[in-house]
């Protein structure tokens, strides 16, 4: 059987609503429910308890918003087995063992598609030109529109990004420079070397450019074909895709589309 003190505290906490607590009405209802008569001793005892009740109520008021704030973050973790998960925009991910992702659910649905990750995670991103998709790890940051790729930071001090299809922009955390990776390419970022290392080239003859600055286009083509390409005009952007074309054909198309002159030089 609970004591009158415990009943009183339980009653107040159960009926408390923010900005709506009428202490006189609550005490009256409590007395009527438990048939407490007006006695000087009990009244004094109840008033003696009020500071404790107020402290308990204030604790609930101040702690509750913290719990609500944490609820907006969604976290998914894979322990000993891989986990498949579908994000709010229908993009799908696979978390390898001992990996996790988290994202701000409200922002993800309304404005910014950004996830934070640890370990190794594969992504199949739903295409959306207006809302690019960003993955941030401890070492790497990947920005995409729609593609399939894997980010592996399961080894300490190393991040490896592998693109299965489409195109991503890879940068090292805290570094301004970025490189474009297309299908079949693999790149590495390490703590010791912040510059991005291409460890596997892309699929032969397959390039996708989406409003890409011309210098970045020429840099990607130069790296793939082992030549140095320079243009007489650099303030241009290219949206195009090339598949199964040789370098001369690609250069000819870019020159006509952007009205520029491109020259090949030995590296």
GROMACS elastic network, one bead per residue, 0.5 to 0.9 nm:
[ bonds ]
;  ai    aj funct       b0    kb
    2     5     6  0.80364   500
    2     6     6  0.60463   500
    2     7     6  0.64587   500
    3     6     6  0.53032   500
    3     7     6  0.63282   500
    3     8     6  0.86515   500
    4     7     6  0.50142   500
    4     8     6  0.60497   500
    4     9     6  0.86822   500
    4    34     6  0.87712   500
    5     8     6  0.51430   500
    5     9     6  0.63440   500
    5    10     6  0.86299   500
    5    46     6  0.79354   500
    5    49     6  0.77149   500
    6     9     6  0.52338   500
    6    10     6  0.60700   500
    6    11     6  0.85019   500
    7    10     6  0.50842   500
    7    11     6  0.59880   500
    7    12     6  0.86443   500
    7    30     6  0.88703   500
    8    11     6  0.51509   500
    8    12     6  0.63088   500
    8    13     6  0.87086   500
    8    27     6  0.84961   500
    8    30     6  0.71849   500
    8    46     6  0.86361   500
    8    53     6  0.86619   500
    9    12     6  0.53110   500
    9    13     6  0.62186   500
    9    14     6  0.85257   500
    9    49     6  0.88244   500
    9    52     6  0.87169   500
    9    53     6  0.61286   500
    9    56     6  0.85757   500
   10    13     6  0.53141   500
   10    14     6  0.60092   500
   10    15     6  0.86401   500
   11    14     6  0.52151   500
   11    15     6  0.62521   500
   11    16     6  0.84718   500
   11    26     6  0.84025   500
   11    30     6  0.72587   500
   12    15     6  0.53786   500
   12    16     6  0.58501   500
   12    21     6  0.87349   500
   12    23     6  0.86553   500
   12    26     6  0.71220   500
   12    27     6  0.84930   500
   12    30     6  0.86516   500
   12    53     6  0.77005   500
   12    57     6  0.83660   500
   13    16     6  0.51893   500
   13    17     6  0.87055   500
   13    53     6  0.82631   500
   13    56     6  0.80989   500
   13    57     6  0.66966   500
   13    60     6  0.87852   500
   14    17     6  0.87405   500
   15    21     6  0.80239   500
   15    26     6  0.82018   500
   16    19     6  0.88858   500
   16    20     6  0.73808   500
   16    21     6  0.58615   500
   16    57     6  0.78551   500
   17    20     6  0.52963   500
   17    21     6  0.60061   500
   18    21     6  0.68684   500
   18    61     6  0.77361   500
   19    22     6  0.88502   500
   21    24     6  0.89739   500
   21    25     6  0.85179   500
   21    26     6  0.76501   500
   22    25     6  0.54447   500
   22    26     6  0.60894   500
   22    27     6  0.86377   500
   23    26     6  0.50015   500
   23    27     6  0.60276   500
   23    28     6  0.84842   500
   24    27     6  0.52393   500
   24    28     6  0.61530   500
   24    29     6  0.86504   500
   25    28     6  0.50716   500
   25    29     6  0.61448   500
   25    30     6  0.85240   500
   26    29     6  0.51744   500
   26    30     6  0.60889   500
   26    31     6  0.86524   500
   27    31     6  0.61537   500
   27    32     6  0.86178   500
   28    31     6  0.52095   500
   28    32     6  0.62342   500
   28    33     6  0.86313   500
   29    32     6  0.51703   500
   29    33     6  0.61000   500
   29    34     6  0.86796   500
   30    33     6  0.52072   500
   30    34     6  0.62772   500
   30    35     6  0.82238   500
   30    36     6  0.81547   500
   31    34     6  0.53684   500
   31    35     6  0.54804   500
   31    37     6  0.72952   500
   31    38     6  0.87090   500
   32    36     6  0.66390   500
   32    37     6  0.86188   500
   33    36     6  0.79972   500
   36    39     6  0.84575   500
   36    42     6  0.86066   500
   37    42     6  0.85154   500
   38    41     6  0.88362   500
   38    42     6  0.74743   500
   38    43     6  0.69106   500
   39    42     6  0.55140   500
   39    43     6  0.60175   500
   39    44     6  0.85288   500
   40    43     6  0.51833   500
   40    44     6  0.61246   500
   40    45     6  0.86250   500
   41    44     6  0.52105   500
   41    45     6  0.62436   500
   41    46     6  0.87576   500
   42    46     6  0.61065   500
   42    47     6  0.86470   500
   43    46     6  0.51338   500
   43    47     6  0.63279   500
   43    48     6  0.85796   500
   44    47     6  0.52897   500
   44    48     6  0.61850   500
   44    49     6  0.87935   500
   45    48     6  0.50045   500
   45    49     6  0.64225   500
   46    49     6  0.50977   500
   46    50     6  0.65072   500
   47    50     6  0.51719   500
   47    51     6  0.79367   500
   48    51     6  0.69711   500
   48    52     6  0.82887   500
   49    52     6  0.55386   500
   49    53     6  0.65118   500
   49    54     6  0.89135   500
   50    53     6  0.50019   500
   50    54     6  0.60889   500
   50    55     6  0.85350   500
   51    54     6  0.51223   500
   51    55     6  0.61446   500
   51    56     6  0.86688   500
   52    55     6  0.51006   500
   52    56     6  0.62836   500
   52    57     6  0.87210   500
   53    56     6  0.51065   500
   53    57     6  0.62199   500
   53    58     6  0.86359   500
   54    57     6  0.50662   500
   54    58     6  0.61065   500
   54    59     6  0.85374   500
   55    58     6  0.51472   500
   55    59     6  0.61701   500
   55    60     6  0.87879   500
   56    59     6  0.50941   500
   56    60     6  0.64667   500
   56    61     6  0.88132   500
   57    60     6  0.51720   500
   57    61     6  0.62716   500
   57    62     6  0.87925   500
   58    62     6  0.61542   500
   58    63     6  0.84186   500
   59    62     6  0.53968   500
   59    63     6  0.59493   500
   59    64     6  0.83656   500
   60    63     6  0.53047   500
   60    64     6  0.58489   500
   61    64     6  0.57216   500
   61    65     6  0.73939   500
   62    65     6  0.63424   500
   62    66     6  0.75503   500
   63    66     6  0.55352   500
   63    67     6  0.68807   500
   64    67     6  0.52664   500
   64    68     6  0.64225   500
   64    69     6  0.87614   500
   65    69     6  0.60541   500
   65    70     6  0.86669   500
   66    69     6  0.50535   500
   66    70     6  0.63713   500
   66    71     6  0.87542   500
   67    70     6  0.52451   500
   67    71     6  0.63649   500
   68    71     6  0.51082   500
   68    72     6  0.71127   500
   69    72     6  0.59235   500
   69    73     6  0.79352   500
   70    73     6  0.58317   500
   70    74     6  0.86596   500
   71    74     6  0.71987   500
   71   105     6  0.89484   500
   72   103     6  0.85173   500
   72   104     6  0.58996   500
   72   105     6  0.57019   500
   72   106     6  0.65997   500
   73   102     6  0.66792   500
   73   103     6  0.56556   500
   73   105     6  0.58214   500
   73   106     6  0.83308   500
   74   101     6  0.82938   500
   74   102     6  0.53833   500
   74   103     6  0.54624   500
   74   104     6  0.63146   500
   74   105     6  0.60789   500
   75   100     6  0.71291   500
   75   101     6  0.57358   500
   75   103     6  0.66956   500
   75   104     6  0.89925   500
   76    83     6  0.85817   500
   76    85     6  0.80401   500
   76    95     6  0.84753   500
   76    99     6  0.85835   500
   76   100     6  0.55594   500
   76   101     6  0.54265   500
   76   102     6  0.62720   500
   77    83     6  0.76872   500
   77    95     6  0.74095   500
   77    97     6  0.84424   500
   77    98     6  0.73092   500
   77    99     6  0.59197   500
   77   101     6  0.66281   500
   77   102     6  0.86492   500
   78    81     6  0.61865   500
   78    82     6  0.58640   500
   78    83     6  0.55660   500
   78    84     6  0.89717   500
   78    95     6  0.59639   500
   78    96     6  0.64296   500
   78    97     6  0.51499   500
   78    98     6  0.54253   500
   78    99     6  0.53823   500
   78   100     6  0.61485   500
   79    82     6  0.75208   500
   79    83     6  0.84907   500
   79    96     6  0.82204   500
   79    97     6  0.51077   500
   79    99     6  0.70152   500
   79   100     6  0.86831   500
   80    96     6  0.84893   500
   80    97     6  0.50492   500
   80    98     6  0.64637   500
   81    95     6  0.86282   500
   81    96     6  0.69218   500
   81    97     6  0.50719   500
   81    98     6  0.80630   500
   82    94     6  0.67602   500
   82    95     6  0.54503   500
   82    97     6  0.51777   500
   82    98     6  0.84924   500
   82    99     6  0.86491   500
   83    93     6  0.82680   500
   83    94     6  0.56363   500
   83    95     6  0.50707   500
   83    96     6  0.66910   500
   83    97     6  0.77757   500
   84    92     6  0.73571   500
   84    93     6  0.58634   500
   84    95     6  0.63786   500
   84    96     6  0.89475   500
   85    91     6  0.86893   500
   85    92     6  0.58306   500
   85    93     6  0.53716   500
   85    94     6  0.63584   500
   85    95     6  0.79360   500
   86    89     6  0.79856   500
   86    90     6  0.57024   500
   86    91     6  0.58510   500
   86    93     6  0.63194   500
   86    94     6  0.88745   500
   87    90     6  0.53406   500
   87    91     6  0.52972   500
   87    92     6  0.59400   500
   87    93     6  0.75646   500
   87   108     6  0.89526   500
   88    91     6  0.72843   500
   88   105     6  0.79749   500
   88   108     6  0.74341   500
   88   109     6  0.63551   500
   89    92     6  0.87356   500
   89   108     6  0.81911   500
   89   109     6  0.70305   500
   89   113     6  0.85680   500
   89   125     6  0.87693   500
   89   126     6  0.71273   500
   90   125     6  0.80156   500
   90   126     6  0.66039   500
   91   123     6  0.74924   500
   91   124     6  0.57654   500
   91   127     6  0.86595   500
   92   122     6  0.84338   500
   92   123     6  0.60765   500
   92   124     6  0.52242   500
   92   125     6  0.65590   500
   92   126     6  0.81307   500
   93   121     6  0.67974   500
   93   122     6  0.54738   500
   93   124     6  0.61532   500
   93   125     6  0.82269   500
   94   120     6  0.86540   500
   94   121     6  0.56534   500
   94   122     6  0.50784   500
   94   123     6  0.66854   500
   94   124     6  0.87603   500
   95    98     6  0.81257   500
   95    99     6  0.58390   500
   95   100     6  0.66515   500
   95   101     6  0.80299   500
   95   119     6  0.81466   500
   95   120     6  0.63875   500
   95   122     6  0.66155   500
   95   123     6  0.89527   500
   96    99     6  0.57583   500
   96   100     6  0.84167   500
   96   119     6  0.74432   500
   96   120     6  0.55977   500
   96   121     6  0.59989   500
   96   122     6  0.81064   500
   97   100     6  0.86928   500
   97   119     6  0.80641   500
   97   120     6  0.79079   500
   98   118     6  0.84334   500
   98   119     6  0.64861   500
   98   120     6  0.81564   500
   98   154     6  0.83260   500
   99   117     6  0.75141   500
   99   118     6  0.54452   500
   99   120     6  0.58489   500
   99   121     6  0.71230   500
   99   154     6  0.77754   500
  100   116     6  0.83541   500
  100   117     6  0.56558   500
  100   118     6  0.53106   500
  100   119     6  0.66027   500
  100   120     6  0.80993   500
  100   121     6  0.79349   500
  101   115     6  0.64793   500
  101   116     6  0.54771   500
  101   118     6  0.64657   500
  101   119     6  0.88027   500
  101   121     6  0.82510   500
  102   105     6  0.88269   500
  102   114     6  0.89532   500
  102   115     6  0.57542   500
  102   116     6  0.53522   500
  102   117     6  0.65259   500
  103   106     6  0.89045   500
  103   107     6  0.83860   500
  103   108     6  0.70844   500
  103   113     6  0.83967   500
  103   114     6  0.64703   500
  103   116     6  0.63132   500
  103   117     6  0.89325   500
  104   107     6  0.55666   500
  104   108     6  0.59438   500
  104   109     6  0.86936   500
  104   112     6  0.88421   500
  104   113     6  0.88479   500
  104   114     6  0.78423   500
  104   115     6  0.77857   500
  105   108     6  0.51097   500
  105   109     6  0.62794   500
  105   110     6  0.87417   500
  106   109     6  0.53870   500
  106   110     6  0.62870   500
  106   111     6  0.83140   500
  107   110     6  0.51891   500
  107   111     6  0.53449   500
  107   112     6  0.54965   500
  107   113     6  0.73617   500
  107   114     6  0.84876   500
  108   111     6  0.58565   500
  108   112     6  0.50001   500
  108   114     6  0.65842   500
  108   115     6  0.84784   500
  109   112     6  0.74475   500
  109   113     6  0.74742   500
  110   113     6  0.85412   500
  111   131     6  0.70587   500
  112   131     6  0.65887   500
  112   132     6  0.77108   500
  112   133     6  0.76709   500
  112   134     6  0.84866   500
  113   131     6  0.65917   500
  113   132     6  0.65677   500
  113   134     6  0.62975   500
  113   135     6  0.86883   500
  114   132     6  0.84978   500
  114   133     6  0.59062   500
  114   135     6  0.59000   500
  114   136     6  0.76536   500
  115   133     6  0.82449   500
  115   134     6  0.64434   500
  115   135     6  0.51172   500
  115   136     6  0.63977   500
  115   137     6  0.87857   500
  116   134     6  0.85575   500
  116   135     6  0.58991   500
  116   137     6  0.59255   500
  116   138     6  0.87713   500
  117   120     6  0.79998   500
  117   121     6  0.76223   500
  117   135     6  0.71140   500
  117   136     6  0.62625   500
  117   137     6  0.51782   500
  117   138     6  0.79790   500
  117   151     6  0.88846   500
  117   153     6  0.87493   500
  118   121     6  0.80005   500
  118   136     6  0.88395   500
  118   137     6  0.60939   500
  118   138     6  0.73685   500
  118   152     6  0.84232   500
  118   153     6  0.65678   500
  118   154     6  0.72831   500
  119   137     6  0.84958   500
  119   151     6  0.81989   500
  119   152     6  0.61361   500
  119   155     6  0.77828   500
  120   150     6  0.73146   500
  120   151     6  0.57482   500
  120   153     6  0.56532   500
  120   154     6  0.55651   500
  121   149     6  0.87086   500
  121   150     6  0.57470   500
  121   151     6  0.55703   500
  121   152     6  0.64460   500
  121   153     6  0.86300   500
  122   148     6  0.75337   500
  122   149     6  0.58252   500
  122   151     6  0.63766   500
  122   152     6  0.83841   500
  123   147     6  0.78346   500
  123   148     6  0.56024   500
  123   149     6  0.54264   500
  123   150     6  0.60091   500
  123   151     6  0.81652   500
  124   146     6  0.75671   500
  124   147     6  0.59319   500
  124   149     6  0.67280   500
  124   150     6  0.88395   500
  125   128     6  0.88287   500
  125   133     6  0.74362   500
  125   144     6  0.79835   500
  125   145     6  0.74552   500
  125   147     6  0.53634   500
  125   148     6  0.63145   500
  125   149     6  0.85723   500
  126   133     6  0.87460   500
  126   145     6  0.76750   500
  126   146     6  0.52666   500
  126   147     6  0.73338   500
  127   131     6  0.86523   500
  127   132     6  0.82592   500
  127   133     6  0.87809   500
  127   144     6  0.86721   500
  127   145     6  0.54437   500
  127   147     6  0.73543   500
  128   131     6  0.54771   500
  128   132     6  0.64395   500
  128   133     6  0.82629   500
  128   145     6  0.58354   500
  128   146     6  0.67332   500
  129   132     6  0.63219   500
  129   145     6  0.60008   500
  129   146     6  0.83571   500
  130   145     6  0.85665   500
  131   145     6  0.74694   500
  132   143     6  0.67346   500
  132   144     6  0.57377   500
  132   146     6  0.80162   500
  133   142     6  0.81722   500
  133   143     6  0.56910   500
  133   144     6  0.51762   500
  133   145     6  0.59576   500
  133   146     6  0.76864   500
  134   141     6  0.71236   500
  134   142     6  0.56071   500
  134   144     6  0.64149   500
  134   145     6  0.88272   500
  135   140     6  0.81358   500
  135   141     6  0.57113   500
  135   142     6  0.51314   500
  135   143     6  0.65382   500
  135   144     6  0.86432   500
  135   151     6  0.85833   500
  136   139     6  0.79103   500
  136   140     6  0.61095   500
  136   142     6  0.65762   500
  136   143     6  0.88203   500
  136   173     6  0.80222   500
  137   140     6  0.52722   500
  137   141     6  0.62853   500
  137   142     6  0.87331   500
  137   151     6  0.84420   500
  137   153     6  0.73956   500
  137   159     6  0.83268   500
  137   173     6  0.80174   500
  138   141     6  0.83772   500
  138   153     6  0.77688   500
  138   157     6  0.87324   500
  138   159     6  0.83511   500
  138   173     6  0.71883   500
  139   153     6  0.78470   500
  139   157     6  0.76346   500
  139   158     6  0.72983   500
  139   159     6  0.62470   500
  139   171     6  0.87636   500
  139   172     6  0.58087   500
  139   173     6  0.52796   500
  139   174     6  0.86044   500
  139   189     6  0.68896   500
  139   190     6  0.71944   500
  139   191     6  0.72217   500
  139   194     6  0.86442   500
  140   151     6  0.84344   500
  140   153     6  0.84881   500
  140   159     6  0.63503   500
  140   160     6  0.84222   500
  140   161     6  0.85125   500
  140   170     6  0.71260   500
  140   171     6  0.59853   500
  140   173     6  0.52865   500
  140   188     6  0.89721   500
  140   189     6  0.68613   500
  140   190     6  0.89482   500
  141   169     6  0.82146   500
  141   170     6  0.58888   500
  141   171     6  0.52895   500
  141   172     6  0.59767   500
  141   173     6  0.59894   500
  142   151     6  0.85005   500
  142   161     6  0.84446   500
  142   168     6  0.64716   500
  142   169     6  0.56012   500
  142   171     6  0.65303   500
  142   172     6  0.87412   500
  143   168     6  0.57562   500
  143   169     6  0.50957   500
  143   170     6  0.66225   500
  143   171     6  0.85867   500
  144   147     6  0.69269   500
  144   166     6  0.86980   500
  144   167     6  0.67286   500
  144   169     6  0.63447   500
  144   170     6  0.89528   500
  145   166     6  0.86822   500
  145   167     6  0.78556   500
  145   168     6  0.75881   500
  146   166     6  0.67812   500
  146   167     6  0.76037   500
  146   168     6  0.83640   500
  147   163     6  0.79123   500
  147   164     6  0.77393   500
  147   165     6  0.56684   500
  147   167     6  0.62405   500
  147   168     6  0.74660   500
  147   183     6  0.88055   500
  148   162     6  0.88919   500
  148   163     6  0.62513   500
  148   164     6  0.53816   500
  148   165     6  0.53080   500
  148   166     6  0.66238   500
  148   167     6  0.83769   500
  148   183     6  0.84987   500
  149   161     6  0.71860   500
  149   162     6  0.55732   500
  149   164     6  0.53175   500
  149   165     6  0.70271   500
  149   166     6  0.84239   500
  149   167     6  0.87814   500
  149   168     6  0.82859   500
  149   183     6  0.85317   500
  150   160     6  0.80219   500
  150   161     6  0.56981   500
  150   162     6  0.52056   500
  150   163     6  0.64890   500
  150   164     6  0.79382   500
  151   159     6  0.69948   500
  151   160     6  0.58517   500
  151   162     6  0.66304   500
  151   163     6  0.88646   500
  152   155     6  0.77041   500
  152   158     6  0.80748   500
  152   159     6  0.55564   500
  152   160     6  0.50476   500
  152   161     6  0.63382   500
  152   162     6  0.83291   500
  153   156     6  0.70015   500
  153   157     6  0.77498   500
  153   158     6  0.58803   500
  153   160     6  0.65738   500
  153   161     6  0.88198   500
  154   157     6  0.88531   500
  154   158     6  0.77590   500
  154   159     6  0.77546   500
  155   158     6  0.57195   500
  155   159     6  0.75067   500
  156   159     6  0.83894   500
  156   190     6  0.89708   500
  156   191     6  0.89206   500
  157   189     6  0.83817   500
  157   190     6  0.55281   500
  157   191     6  0.51538   500
  157   192     6  0.78496   500
  158   188     6  0.71182   500
  158   189     6  0.58577   500
  158   191     6  0.66275   500
  158   192     6  0.89968   500
  159   187     6  0.83413   500
  159   188     6  0.56447   500
  159   189     6  0.50571   500
  159   190     6  0.62347   500
  159   191     6  0.88530   500
  160   186     6  0.70248   500
  160   187     6  0.57312   500
  160   189     6  0.64654   500
  160   190     6  0.87070   500
  161   170     6  0.80658   500
  161   181     6  0.87767   500
  161   185     6  0.82948   500
  161   186     6  0.56476   500
  161   187     6  0.53635   500
  161   188     6  0.64252   500
  161   189     6  0.85064   500
  162   181     6  0.83320   500
  162   183     6  0.82438   500
  162   184     6  0.71337   500
  162   185     6  0.60250   500
  162   187     6  0.66472   500
  162   188     6  0.89365   500
  162   200     6  0.89025   500
  163   166     6  0.72794   500
  163   167     6  0.72081   500
  163   168     6  0.75356   500
  163   181     6  0.68133   500
  163   182     6  0.61698   500
  163   183     6  0.50393   500
  163   184     6  0.55869   500
  163   185     6  0.56549   500
  163   186     6  0.64847   500
  163   187     6  0.89696   500
  163   202     6  0.86790   500
  164   167     6  0.88434   500
  164   182     6  0.78711   500
  164   184     6  0.54875   500
  164   185     6  0.77243   500
  165   182     6  0.66589   500
  165   184     6  0.69832   500
  166   181     6  0.84639   500
  166   182     6  0.57714   500
  166   183     6  0.55498   500
  166   207     6  0.88734   500
  166   208     6  0.72853   500
  167   180     6  0.68902   500
  167   181     6  0.55957   500
  167   183     6  0.64992   500
  167   207     6  0.86452   500
  167   208     6  0.69042   500
  167   209     6  0.82077   500
  168   179     6  0.83590   500
  168   180     6  0.58061   500
  168   181     6  0.53073   500
  168   182     6  0.65737   500
  168   183     6  0.89903   500
  169   178     6  0.63535   500
  169   179     6  0.56873   500
  169   181     6  0.62551   500
  169   182     6  0.89396   500
  170   177     6  0.86573   500
  170   178     6  0.53548   500
  170   179     6  0.53878   500
  170   180     6  0.63339   500
  170   181     6  0.71443   500
  170   187     6  0.84807   500
  170   196     6  0.81889   500
  171   174     6  0.84054   500
  171   175     6  0.67123   500
  171   176     6  0.72474   500
  171   177     6  0.61739   500
  171   179     6  0.66495   500
  171   189     6  0.84780   500
  171   195     6  0.84919   500
  171   196     6  0.73434   500
  172   175     6  0.53631   500
  172   176     6  0.78506   500
  172   177     6  0.77118   500
  172   178     6  0.75151   500
  172   189     6  0.66263   500
  172   190     6  0.86527   500
  172   194     6  0.62854   500
  172   195     6  0.72496   500
  172   196     6  0.72087   500
  173   176     6  0.84282   500
  173   194     6  0.84862   500
  175   178     6  0.80549   500
  175   194     6  0.75622   500
  175   195     6  0.83838   500
  177   195     6  0.81214   500
  177   196     6  0.88194   500
  178   195     6  0.89603   500
  178   196     6  0.79612   500
  179   196     6  0.76137   500
  179   216     6  0.79819   500
  179   220     6  0.82835   500
  180   216     6  0.78694   500
  180   217     6  0.88747   500
  180   220     6  0.72959   500
  181   184     6  0.83026   500
  181   185     6  0.58561   500
  181   186     6  0.74881   500
  181   187     6  0.78521   500
  181   198     6  0.88840   500
  181   201     6  0.88048   500
  181   202     6  0.77320   500
  181   220     6  0.86215   500
  182   185     6  0.57470   500
  182   186     6  0.87717   500
  182   201     6  0.86963   500
  182   202     6  0.60698   500
  182   203     6  0.79951   500
  182   206     6  0.80213   500
  182   207     6  0.68178   500
  182   208     6  0.72593   500
  183   186     6  0.88005   500
  183   201     6  0.89229   500
  183   202     6  0.56909   500
  183   203     6  0.62311   500
  183   206     6  0.77476   500
  183   207     6  0.82638   500
  184   200     6  0.74618   500
  184   201     6  0.66445   500
  184   203     6  0.52571   500
  184   204     6  0.89684   500
  185   198     6  0.75399   500
  185   199     6  0.77309   500
  185   200     6  0.52198   500
  185   203     6  0.73755   500
  186   197     6  0.86824   500
  186   198     6  0.61146   500
  186   199     6  0.56062   500
  186   201     6  0.68241   500
  186   202     6  0.78356   500
  187   196     6  0.66483   500
  187   197     6  0.54607   500
  187   199     6  0.53758   500
  187   200     6  0.68837   500
  187   201     6  0.88115   500
  188   195     6  0.87761   500
  188   196     6  0.58506   500
  188   197     6  0.51326   500
  188   198     6  0.64664   500
  188   199     6  0.68926   500
  189   192     6  0.86291   500
  189   193     6  0.68685   500
  189   194     6  0.61628   500
  189   195     6  0.67575   500
  189   196     6  0.52455   500
  189   197     6  0.65566   500
  190   193     6  0.52557   500
  190   194     6  0.60369   500
  190   195     6  0.81182   500
  190   196     6  0.81133   500
  190   197     6  0.89576   500
  191   194     6  0.61842   500
  193   196     6  0.76940   500
  193   197     6  0.87636   500
  194   197     6  0.89995   500
  198   201     6  0.69763   500
  201   204     6  0.84425   500
  201   223     6  0.86880   500
  201   224     6  0.68568   500
  202   205     6  0.83494   500
  202   206     6  0.74653   500
  202   207     6  0.85218   500
  202   224     6  0.77656   500
  203   206     6  0.57575   500
  203   207     6  0.84123   500
  204   207     6  0.87115   500
  204   224     6  0.86835   500
  204   243     6  0.80868   500
  204   244     6  0.71900   500
  205   242     6  0.67498   500
  205   243     6  0.50079   500
  205   245     6  0.57511   500
  205   246     6  0.69684   500
  205   247     6  0.85132   500
  206   241     6  0.74968   500
  206   242     6  0.56176   500
  206   244     6  0.65027   500
  206   245     6  0.81549   500
  207   220     6  0.89409   500
  207   221     6  0.86138   500
  207   240     6  0.81915   500
  207   241     6  0.54561   500
  207   242     6  0.50697   500
  207   243     6  0.64692   500
  208   239     6  0.78182   500
  208   240     6  0.61317   500
  208   242     6  0.65456   500
  208   243     6  0.86899   500
  209   212     6  0.56696   500
  209   217     6  0.73763   500
  209   238     6  0.63541   500
  209   239     6  0.50436   500
  209   240     6  0.52086   500
  209   241     6  0.59950   500
  209   242     6  0.87038   500
  210   237     6  0.84936   500
  210   238     6  0.66014   500
  210   240     6  0.66285   500
  210   241     6  0.84261   500
  211   237     6  0.53409   500
  211   238     6  0.50057   500
  211   240     6  0.82606   500
  212   215     6  0.84326   500
  212   216     6  0.66869   500
  212   217     6  0.65823   500
  212   236     6  0.83999   500
  212   237     6  0.51191   500
  212   238     6  0.51730   500
  212   239     6  0.65326   500
  213   216     6  0.54558   500
  213   217     6  0.64759   500
  213   218     6  0.89242   500
  213   234     6  0.78166   500
  213   235     6  0.73160   500
  213   236     6  0.59749   500
  213   238     6  0.64356   500
  214   218     6  0.61775   500
  214   219     6  0.84784   500
  214   231     6  0.83749   500
  214   233     6  0.85911   500
  214   234     6  0.58573   500
  214   235     6  0.70120   500
  214   236     6  0.54272   500
  214   237     6  0.53053   500
  214   238     6  0.63627   500
  215   218     6  0.51810   500
  215   219     6  0.60403   500
  215   220     6  0.86825   500
  215   230     6  0.80246   500
  215   231     6  0.81671   500
  215   234     6  0.62082   500
  215   235     6  0.83686   500
  215   236     6  0.83985   500
  215   237     6  0.87624   500
  216   220     6  0.62097   500
  216   221     6  0.86324   500
  217   220     6  0.53065   500
  217   221     6  0.62790   500
  217   222     6  0.85009   500
  217   237     6  0.86620   500
  217   238     6  0.77078   500
  218   221     6  0.50937   500
  218   222     6  0.58206   500
  218   223     6  0.84602   500
  218   228     6  0.80045   500
  218   229     6  0.57282   500
  218   230     6  0.70237   500
  218   231     6  0.82903   500
  218   262     6  0.89768   500
  219   222     6  0.50651   500
  219   223     6  0.61539   500
  219   224     6  0.86687   500
  219   228     6  0.78250   500
  219   229     6  0.73125   500
  219   230     6  0.89029   500
  220   223     6  0.52624   500
  220   224     6  0.63154   500
  220   225     6  0.87090   500
  221   224     6  0.51879   500
  221   225     6  0.60338   500
  221   226     6  0.81396   500
  221   227     6  0.80940   500
  221   228     6  0.84884   500
  221   229     6  0.77237   500
  221   247     6  0.80036   500
  222   225     6  0.53490   500
  222   226     6  0.55330   500
  222   228     6  0.51158   500
  222   229     6  0.58392   500
  222   264     6  0.88984   500
  222   267     6  0.89529   500
  223   226     6  0.52756   500
  223   227     6  0.68935   500
  223   228     6  0.78774   500
  224   227     6  0.80297   500
  225   228     6  0.85593   500
  225   247     6  0.74461   500
  226   266     6  0.82592   500
  226   267     6  0.72599   500
  227   264     6  0.66889   500
  227   265     6  0.62017   500
  227   266     6  0.54920   500
  227   267     6  0.55461   500
  228   263     6  0.82119   500
  228   264     6  0.57840   500
  228   266     6  0.58510   500
  228   267     6  0.54996   500
  229   262     6  0.65799   500
  229   263     6  0.56886   500
  229   265     6  0.62324   500
  229   266     6  0.87280   500
  230   233     6  0.88119   500
  230   234     6  0.86542   500
  230   261     6  0.83811   500
  230   262     6  0.55918   500
  230   263     6  0.53929   500
  230   264     6  0.67509   500
  230   265     6  0.78026   500
  231   234     6  0.62978   500
  231   260     6  0.66536   500
  231   261     6  0.55480   500
  231   263     6  0.62796   500
  232   260     6  0.64029   500
  232   261     6  0.56885   500
  232   262     6  0.67529   500
  232   263     6  0.84024   500
  233   236     6  0.71582   500
  233   259     6  0.86783   500
  233   260     6  0.59956   500
  233   261     6  0.74537   500
  233   262     6  0.87361   500
  234   237     6  0.84934   500
  234   260     6  0.84916   500
  236   258     6  0.68574   500
  236   260     6  0.88107   500
  237   258     6  0.79036   500
  238   254     6  0.78849   500
  238   257     6  0.83374   500
  238   258     6  0.75517   500
  240   254     6  0.88310   500
  242   245     6  0.64425   500
  242   250     6  0.71545   500
  243   246     6  0.88131   500
  245   248     6  0.82054   500
  245   249     6  0.61980   500
  245   250     6  0.66028   500
  246   249     6  0.55395   500
  246   250     6  0.64899   500
  246   251     6  0.88897   500
  247   250     6  0.50620   500
  247   251     6  0.61313   500
  247   252     6  0.85874   500
  248   251     6  0.51159   500
  248   252     6  0.61484   500
  248   253     6  0.87005   500
  249   252     6  0.51194   500
  249   253     6  0.62918   500
  249   254     6  0.87307   500
  250   253     6  0.52472   500
  250   254     6  0.62693   500
  250   255     6  0.86392   500
  251   254     6  0.51951   500
  251   255     6  0.60977   500
  251   256     6  0.86867   500
  251   261     6  0.87860   500
  251   262     6  0.67958   500
  251   263     6  0.87824   500
  252   255     6  0.52071   500
  252   256     6  0.63450   500
  252   257     6  0.86937   500
  252   261     6  0.89987   500
  252   262     6  0.85056   500
  253   256     6  0.52868   500
  253   257     6  0.61078   500
  253   258     6  0.85342   500
  254   257     6  0.51514   500
  254   258     6  0.58848   500
  254   259     6  0.77090   500
  254   260     6  0.75646   500
  254   261     6  0.87731   500
  254   262     6  0.84317   500
  255   258     6  0.55142   500
  255   259     6  0.51926   500
  255   261     6  0.57310   500
  255   262     6  0.67696   500
  256   259     6  0.51815   500
  256   260     6  0.71494   500
  256   261     6  0.88120   500
  257   260     6  0.81388   500
  258   261     6  0.89151   500
